[in-house]
């Protein structure tokens, strides 16, 4: 048995807390940071975090702190799991505490509004951290917290980070795969939430399994084209962070983005659909950024655009889905995986 | 409005009958062939085919014949939708009637047992037909018969066939896409049924959405590797015939292969699982062929092999799924889409 690692998890939402629990069960020393002292007290004293993981008893080894400096006392690995729109502010708060030799992995599936930056771009802009990675994949937190089986992906250019994450998280119930396409994985994470919104709309309108599979396939096609145009490895779209995560989001009733899509499809206004979820649905923010990146690469991406129009309240769900029925049918996906000449 | 086409549909199962109905609704003259005179009489007189499409009234323009020569009187297009294991016998019966200038499209998702041949290979071996195509995609027949929206794919090297199929089948509710990778689409059709069996097993064991998405992703990865190794276009796996059809099979309770997988996962013996479906579940036959083709290309395909072991009754479902938990995790899918050097 190897030495326990000292791991800091920044963010005590349902994914950060689930990761902290897995790390503690794997025998590592975990500090989880939340800016909320009451939440820290609940974790440290009651060993629960009922709002984000109802019914789960947290391991004693999960220790919570609300002081960022304390959370970062000599960690072997830093995991960050906060909403994408809070990420830059956290990076700024982090900057005085981190050093170039720190290993930082973010676990966020979104892009920054306005700048359309990926989380690794924001991390590089705001801190001196050099060695970074992204954790992604079909990982519904509640299932992992309940010790159900899952596969996840660590994408990084740094073998040491991949090895650390595998050592930290791997167990019989969580298998950690490796990839190198950081930006490709980040774009997958953002785009799959947009596709999940569309899948929820199709479900709300009861269009059937053929229509849903058609829409998911077209979504995967648009995602793959985006990766190719952006200079990423298009085959990343086929893997756990792309197709895998898109599928889990489309089939699980626990997916937030899918639930927001269902609500929109039932005619519930966006603000109400979001507040009924009680957690951040990243796809609502990501849609504009995914469309903007697509346009920047001169791509026509009718599915992403259709979702964005619904979110802007420029189109009803029926109107948006009607445009998808009228897609040019000349070609299927062939050649989509080659980079444009 | 263009002239109606004269179209022969060979095979009056639920897919052949659904296609005939769509063609008739689109204004074409349809002859559907069944070797069963009673079924022909039911179609011609009652305008139903209750065993395969319960509750559906067939269009008057769907005419059934049990004489193969009569079915093939001067068609503009021949569609074949019989079970894969009956296909060679039908081709032999067809051989005296077809001519090199005929256009033939098969709509079959399977491989021939023993030879592992695709349906287009069998058609070329047994007839003089030159211009062929394959129709595939996420197309649950009952949904299409109920006029629900779907996308489908015609793969062919012959633009005239693609144009004919688009003219014959396209409508607001059925969008026909084009591809050229005939063999790739045929391998997708066979392999996705094997993956569907595995997805059904995961559902029966209630392993959760993360596990199911993981398994589907690994299945798509094995399929993509097979296409690349077999000289097909690996991006076909991303399209309607690959990922699209895999997803519909995994999410629809109407999918036969998925239902057989669920039954096996509940410990029901194979023979009973098959007979409870009342229709052919192609994946049961395809598993050995997909494994044999993979081995012929020196590929290690643990998911396909695991399903085959369950079907051979060499492993329980639990044992088979346990091997998938122990897959090497070193790499995700990156580079899987490049052909081996």
Contacts between the chains, C-beta under 8 A, distances in Angstrom:
chain1	res1	chain2	res2	distance
A	138	B	209	7.4
A	138	B	210	5.3
A	138	B	213	3.6
A	138	B	214	6.1
A	138	B	217	7.1
A	139	B	210	6.0
A	140	B	208	7.5
A	140	B	209	5.7
A	140	B	210	5.5
A	143	B	208	4.5
A	143	B	209	6.6
A	143	B	210	4.9
A	144	B	210	6.9
A	146	B	208	8.0
A	148	B	207	6.4
A	148	B	208	4.1
A	148	B	210	6.2
A	148	B	211	6.4
A	149	B	207	5.7
A	149	B	208	7.0
A	149	B	210	6.7
A	149	B	211	4.4
A	149	B	214	7.2
A	149	B	325	6.4
A	150	B	208	7.7
A	150	B	210	3.6
A	150	B	211	6.5
A	150	B	214	6.2
A	151	B	210	7.6
A	151	B	214	4.1
A	151	B	217	7.4
A	151	B	218	7.9
A	151	B	329	7.7
A	153	B	332	5.3
A	155	B	332	7.9
A	166	B	329	7.5
A	170	B	329	7.6
A	172	B	325	6.7
A	175	B	214	7.8
A	175	B	325	6.8
A	175	B	327	7.1
A	175	B	329	5.1
A	176	B	329	5.9
A	177	B	329	4.8
A	177	B	330	7.7
A	177	B	331	6.8
A	177	B	332	4.5
A	178	B	329	7.1
A	178	B	330	6.1
A	178	B	331	5.8
A	178	B	332	6.5
A	179	B	331	7.1
A	179	B	332	4.2
A	179	B	333	7.9
A	179	B	334	5.5
A	180	B	334	6.5
A	181	B	334	6.3
A	207	B	148	6.5
A	207	B	149	5.7
A	208	B	140	7.5
A	208	B	143	4.5
A	208	B	146	7.9
A	208	B	148	4.1
A	208	B	149	7.0
A	208	B	150	7.8
A	209	B	138	7.4
A	209	B	140	5.7
A	209	B	143	6.6
A	209	B	248	5.0
A	209	B	251	5.4
A	209	B	252	3.7
A	209	B	254	7.3
A	210	B	138	5.3
A	210	B	139	6.0
A	210	B	140	5.5
A	210	B	143	4.9
A	210	B	144	6.9
A	210	B	148	6.2
A	210	B	149	6.7
A	210	B	150	3.7
A	210	B	151	7.6
A	210	B	248	5.9
A	211	B	148	6.5
A	211	B	149	4.4
A	211	B	150	6.6
A	212	B	247	7.7
A	212	B	248	7.5
A	212	B	251	6.7
A	213	B	138	3.6
A	213	B	244	5.0
A	213	B	245	7.2
A	213	B	247	4.3
A	213	B	248	3.7
A	213	B	251	7.0
A	214	B	138	6.1
A	214	B	149	7.2
A	214	B	150	6.3
A	214	B	151	4.1
A	214	B	175	7.8
A	214	B	240	7.1
A	214	B	244	6.4
A	216	B	243	7.7
A	216	B	244	7.2
A	216	B	247	5.5
A	217	B	138	7.1
A	217	B	151	7.5
A	217	B	238	7.7
A	217	B	239	6.5
A	217	B	240	5.5
A	217	B	243	5.7
A	217	B	244	3.7
A	217	B	247	7.1
A	218	B	151	7.9
A	220	B	238	6.1
A	220	B	243	6.0
A	221	B	238	6.7
A	221	B	239	7.3
A	224	B	235	8.0
A	224	B	238	6.2
A	233	B	334	5.6
A	233	B	335	7.9
A	234	B	337	7.1
A	235	B	333	5.4
A	235	B	334	5.7
A	235	B	335	6.8
A	235	B	336	5.6
A	235	B	337	4.2
A	236	B	332	7.7
A	236	B	333	7.3
A	236	B	334	6.6
A	237	B	238	7.3
A	238	B	217	7.7
A	238	B	220	6.2
A	238	B	221	6.7
A	238	B	224	6.1
A	238	B	237	7.3
A	238	B	238	6.5
A	238	B	333	4.8
A	238	B	336	6.8
A	238	B	337	7.0
A	239	B	217	6.5
A	239	B	221	7.3
A	239	B	332	4.4
A	239	B	333	3.8
A	239	B	334	7.3
A	240	B	214	7.1
A	240	B	217	5.5
A	240	B	332	5.9
A	240	B	333	7.9
A	241	B	332	7.6
A	243	B	216	7.7
A	243	B	217	5.7
A	243	B	220	6.0
A	243	B	243	6.2
A	244	B	213	4.9
A	244	B	214	6.4
A	244	B	216	7.3
A	244	B	217	3.7
A	245	B	213	7.2
A	247	B	212	7.6
A	247	B	213	4.3
A	247	B	216	5.5
A	247	B	217	7.1
A	247	B	247	6.6
A	247	B	250	7.7
A	248	B	209	5.0
A	248	B	210	5.9
A	248	B	212	7.5
A	248	B	213	3.7
A	250	B	247	7.6
A	250	B	251	7.5
A	251	B	209	5.4
A	251	B	212	6.7
A	251	B	213	7.0
A	251	B	250	7.5
A	251	B	251	5.9
A	252	B	209	3.7
A	254	B	209	7.2
A	325	B	149	6.4
A	325	B	172	6.7
A	325	B	175	6.8
A	327	B	175	7.1
A	329	B	151	7.7
A	329	B	166	7.5
A	329	B	170	7.6
A	329	B	175	5.1
A	329	B	176	5.9
A	329	B	177	4.8
A	329	B	178	7.1
A	330	B	177	7.7
A	330	B	178	6.0
A	331	B	177	6.8
A	331	B	178	5.8
A	331	B	179	7.2
A	332	B	153	5.3
A	332	B	155	7.8
A	332	B	177	4.5
A	332	B	178	6.5
A	332	B	179	4.2
A	332	B	236	7.7
A	332	B	239	4.4
A	332	B	240	5.9
A	332	B	241	7.6
A	333	B	179	7.9
A	333	B	235	5.4
A	333	B	236	7.3
A	333	B	238	4.9
A	333	B	239	3.7
A	333	B	240	7.8
A	334	B	179	5.5
A	334	B	180	6.6
A	334	B	181	6.3
A	334	B	233	5.5
A	334	B	235	5.6
A	334	B	236	6.5
A	334	B	239	7.2
A	335	B	233	7.8
A	335	B	235	6.7
A	336	B	235	5.5
A	336	B	238	6.8
A	337	B	234	7.0
A	337	B	235	4.2
A	337	B	238	7.0
A	337	B	337	5.6
